[in-house]
Amino acid sequence: MTLADISSNLLYVAFIAYLLATFVFGGAVKGNKEGSFKSEQRWGKVAITITVIGFLSQLGYFITRWIVTGHAPVSNMFEFTTAFGMTLVGGFIILYTLYKTAVLGMIVLPIALLIIAYASMFPSEVSPLIPALQTNWLAIHVITVVIAEGILAISAAAGLIYLLKVVDQKKKSKQRFWLEAIMYSLVLVLGFVVTSTFFTLTNYEADFAYVNKDEQASQITYNMPAIFGMNDYEALSDGAFTPLVEMPPIIHAGKLTTVFWSVLVGSVMYLLIRLIFRKRISAMLQPFTKNVNLQLMDEINYRSIIIGFPIFSLGALIFAMIWAQIAWSRFWGWDPKEVWALVTFLFYAAYLHLRLGRGWAGEKSAWLAVIGFAIIMFNLVAVNLIIAGLHSYA
């Protein structure tokens, strides 16, 4: 067995451990019917032990992959996204040792599982770095960003728990609608995993020639039936599904097709869940928040952001600008990834202004934390997968 195989197996062990710990955390919370927290703390110890085992396995994956590749394993979507899940779990472990909140694990770990499952849909083969990434700034810039986003994601998890407890599920309202929209978006991520797995198992492939944004002839392989075609496309595979719409060069139609199928399958899955359980997903989760300390969730939300925001600013803006100057001879170029890093920075700056200056605590703060995570995920998914830019190599 090679070191690369050991690395992959360690990631698999981490995934199984997080999955098992999710159920144990859920049982710990659900079993605390009297609010005494004795049962919750007892099973919480079991759950956090399993979580720590999973985290150490994933850390082992990260270190062994670094040894195999010879560089920080954050150079592509698979590596970055798995690292994102690891920092999220690592941040949760620290918070659990401080606050002993089992319900936080019940929310954080499924999100981490979705993130790792999402990562597993991208190519995981070890490949040499392109010249632009052969620098120590890769580790400095990207690892700082991934740590920051893991911390900021915890604030969203705390905010989501807060909202699940306070939003009235029996009364029709905007809050109830948007809370369920968050649940729907999480199911869409699961839809991506199911769709990618299905078409991978069926070995679906269709090759197309097209003209890229630099007006150069290029080729692309679709791993799903092509709903959207690349600019000036021409089918190279016999019997390939003909794209319904041709996209401009700035849009990566292959990745947009992946998003389309993911939304379609995820929507069907969501409707099936609603039909089977005859409840909104948020209503099904609300009983687990019965004994939640709202003040504690609000504190975790706020503390996560005041720690994560400066780290994000350092990694996504300052370090990024220094590397951009070295690589492209300019600090700023309005690349889509740069723009959304700035949007994320401005949003969390506004959060802190509203929290400290306007007193936006509690439910308002929870909504802002969840919106912030949505911006991070939009940057990770939509900007990386659909919009072509200087960061498209990732």
N, C-alpha and C positions, 0 to 999 in steps of 0.2 A: 504494500500500500504506500503510495507516494504522499508527500506532505500536502499536496493539493487535495488529495482524497480525504486526508485527515481534516483539513480545513473545512471542506464541504460537509463532512459528517458532524463536525462540531456545530455548524450552523443549524443542521437538522435537529440535533439534540436540543439546542436552545429553543427552537420552534416548538417542539413537543413539550418541553418544560414549561414554557409560557402558556401553552394551551391547557395543560394540566393545572397550573397555578390559577388560571382564570376561573376554572370550575370550583376549585377549593376556596378562592376568595368569595365567589358567588354564594357557595354554601355557607361560609362563615357569616356573611351579611344576612342571608335569608334565614339562617338558624337563630339569629338574634331577635327573636320575637318579643321578648320582655324588655329589651333595651338595657340589659345588665352588662353587655359587652364581654362577659366571661367566656362564653362560647366563641364569640367573634375573635377575641384575642388568642384563644387556644388554637383555633383553626387558622387564624391569621399567621401564627408562627410557622405552621406547616407550610402555608402558601408562600410566605416570604422566603423560606428556606429553599423551596423548589424554584422560586424566581431567581434567587442568588445563584443556584446551580446553573440555571439557564443563562444568566448573564455572564458567568465565568466561562461557560462553553462558547458563547458568542464572542467574548473577548479573546478566547483562544483562537476562534476562527479568524478574527481580525488580525491578530499577531502572526499567525501562521501564513495567512494570505499575504501579509506584508513581506514576510521572508521569501515566499515563493515568487512574488512579482518583483521584489526589489524596490518597491515604492509604496507610499501610503495607499491603502486600498480604498480610495475615494475618487477614482479617476473616471468612473462611468456610472450610469444609472443604477446598475445592480449594486455596486460597491457603496455608492453614496447612500442609497435608500436603506440598505442593511445597517450601515453605520448610524443612520437616523434612528432606526428602531432600537439600536443598542443604547444610544445616548438617552433616549426616552425612558427605557427601562432602568438604566443606571440612575437617572435623576429621581425616578419613582422610589427606588430602593433607599436612597438617601432620605427622601421625605417620609417614607414609612418608618424608618428608625427614629425619626423626630416626632411624628404625630400618630403612628399606629392606626392608620385609616385603611381598613380593608376594602371599603367601597371604592376608594381611589384605584386600587389594584384591579378591581373588577371592571373598571372603565379603561384604564391605561393599557393593560395587557392585551385586550382585544384590538385596540388601536395599533399597538406594536405588532401584533400578529398580522393584521391587515397590511401594514407597511412592509413587513418582511415577505409576505405572500406576494405583494405587488412587485417587490424587487426580484423575486424568483422568476418572474415572467420575462425578464431581460436576459440577454446573453451573459453567462457567468464565466466564460472561458478566460483564462489568463492571456492577455495580449500585450505587446510592447507599447509603451507610451508614444504618442505622436510628439514631435519636437517641441511644440508649444507647452506641453505638460512636463517636460523633463527639467524640472526645477524644484527646489525645496519649497517654493511658494505654493505648490500644490498642497502639501501637507499643512502648511501654516494657514493658508486661506480657507481651504475646504473643511478641515477638521474643526477650526474655530466656528465656522458657520453651522456645521452639523451638531456641535455641542449646544450652540445657542438655540437652534430650532428644536432640539430635544427638550430643553428646559421650557421654552415657550409653549410647546405642545402640552406640557403638564398643566400649565395655567388654563389651557382650553379644557382639559379633562376635568379640572376642579370646577370650572365655570359650567360645564355640561352637567355635572352632578348637581350643582346649585339649581340650575334651571329645571332639571328633572323633578326636583323636590317642590319648587315654588310655583311652577306653571300648572294652572288648573286644567286637568285633562277632560273634565266634564263640561267645561264651558268653552264655546267656540270663540277663538280670539286669534290675533296676529301672532302672539307669542306661541300658542299651541301649534299653529301652522308652521312657523319657522323652526320650531324645535323638531317637528316631525320631518321637515326638509333636511335637517342635519342627519337624522337617522337614514333617510333615503339616500343621501350622498355616500354614507358609509357602505350601504348595500351596493351602490354602484361600483365601489372599489372591489367588492367581492365579485361583482359581475365581470369585472376585468379579469380577475384571476380565473374564474370558471371559463370564460370565453377563450382566453389564451391557452389554457390547459386543453380544452376540447380540440381546438384547431391544431395544436402541437401534436396531440395524440393521433389525429387523422392525417398528419403530414401534409397539410394543405400548403401549396406554394404556387405563386403565379408571378412570372417575371415581366417587367415592363421597362421600355426605354423612355427617357424623358429629357427635357432641357431644364437644367437647374437655374438658380437665381443668378449665377455668373454667366448664363447663356452658353453653358458647356453641356455636351451630350453625356448622359449618365444612365445608370440602370438601378432598378429597385426590385426587391423581392417582397411581395405581399404574402403574409402568412394567414390572412383572412380574405374572404371575397371582397374585392375592391369596390367599395361604394363611391369613393372619391378618387379621381385620377390625378396624377401629377401633371405639371405643365407640359403641353404638347406630347402627351403620352402615346406610346405604341406598344401593343401587346406582343410579347415574345414567346409566350407559352400557348400551346394549342388548347382551345377550350376554356381559356381564362374568362372569368366573369367580367363583363364589360362595365367599367365605372359609370355611374349614373351622372356624375358631375365632374367637370375638369376644374382644378383649383389653380390659382395664380402661383408663381414661383415662391413667394414668401411663405406659403402654407405647405407644410409637409403632409401631402394627402394620404400617404401610407399610415402615418401615425394618427391622422384625423379619422381614418377608417377604423383603426383600433378603438378610438374613443367612441365612435358611433356604435360599434358592436357591443362595447362594454355597457354603454347607457341602455341599449335595447335589452340586453340580457339581464342587467341589473334591475331594470324597471319591471321586467316579467317576474323576477325573483321577489321583488318588493310586493307586487300585487298578490303573488301566491302566499307570502307570509301574512298579508292582511286578510286574505280569504280564509286561510286555515285557522288563524287565531282570532279573527274577527275583532282585532284591536289594533290601534296604532302601536308602533314599536315603542315609542316614548311612554305610552300608557302601560305597556308590559314591563318596562324597566322601573317605573315610578315606585312600586312597592319596595324595591331594594334600597330606596333612599329614605325610608321611613324614619330611621334613627340618625340621619345625617346632621352634623353640627354645621349649620349654615355659616356661622362666623368663622369657623375653621376653614371651610372651603373658600370663603372670600379671602382669607389671609394667605392660603396657599396660592391662589390665583394671583394675588398682588405680588407676593414675594418672588414667585417664579418669573414674573415679568421684570421686576427691578433687577433681577440677576441676569436674565437672558437678554434683555434689551441692550445693555452696554457691550456684552460679548458679541451679539449680532452686529452691532454697529462697527465694532473692531474688525470682525472677520469679513462681513459682506460689503462693507464700504471702504474702510481704511486700507486693510490688507489687499482687497480687490483692486483698489486704485493703484497701489504700488506695483502689483503684479501686472496690471494693464499697461502701466507706463513702461515697464521692462519688456513686455511681450509685443505690445502694439504701438509703442511710442506715443501714447496719450492716456491721460488719467480717466477720461470719461468719453463714451462714444454713443450713448443712447441705444445700446444693444438691448433687445427685449429683456434679457436676464438682469441687466444693470438697472433698467427702468423698474422692474418689479422688486428688486432689492431695495431701491429707493422708496417705492410705495410701501413696502413692509416697514422700513425704518420710520417713515412719516406716520404710519398708522399707530405704531406703538408709542411714538413720541406724543401723538394726540391722546392716546390712552392715558399716559402718565399725567398729561396736562389736565384732562377731564377728571381724573381720579384725585389728584392733589389740589388742583385749583378750583374745581367745581363740585367736588364731593361725590363723584359718581362711583359709589361703592355698591355692594350687594348685587341685585339683579342686573343693573346697567353694566356694571363691571364684568359680570359673567358673560353677557351678550358680546361685549367688546372682545373678551378673551377668545371666544369661539369664532368670531369674525376674523380675528388675527390669524388663527390657525387655518381658516378657510383660505386666506390670502397666501399663506405659506404653501398649502397643498395645491393651490392654483398655479403657483410658481413652479412647484415640483412636477405637476402632472401636465397642465395645459401648455405652459410656456416651454417646457422641455420637449413635449411630444408633438406639438402642433406648429409653433412659430419657429421659422428658421432664423438662426443668428450665429454669432461667433461662438456661442457655447453649445452649438448643436452636436459637436463631436462627442459630448458626454452622453 
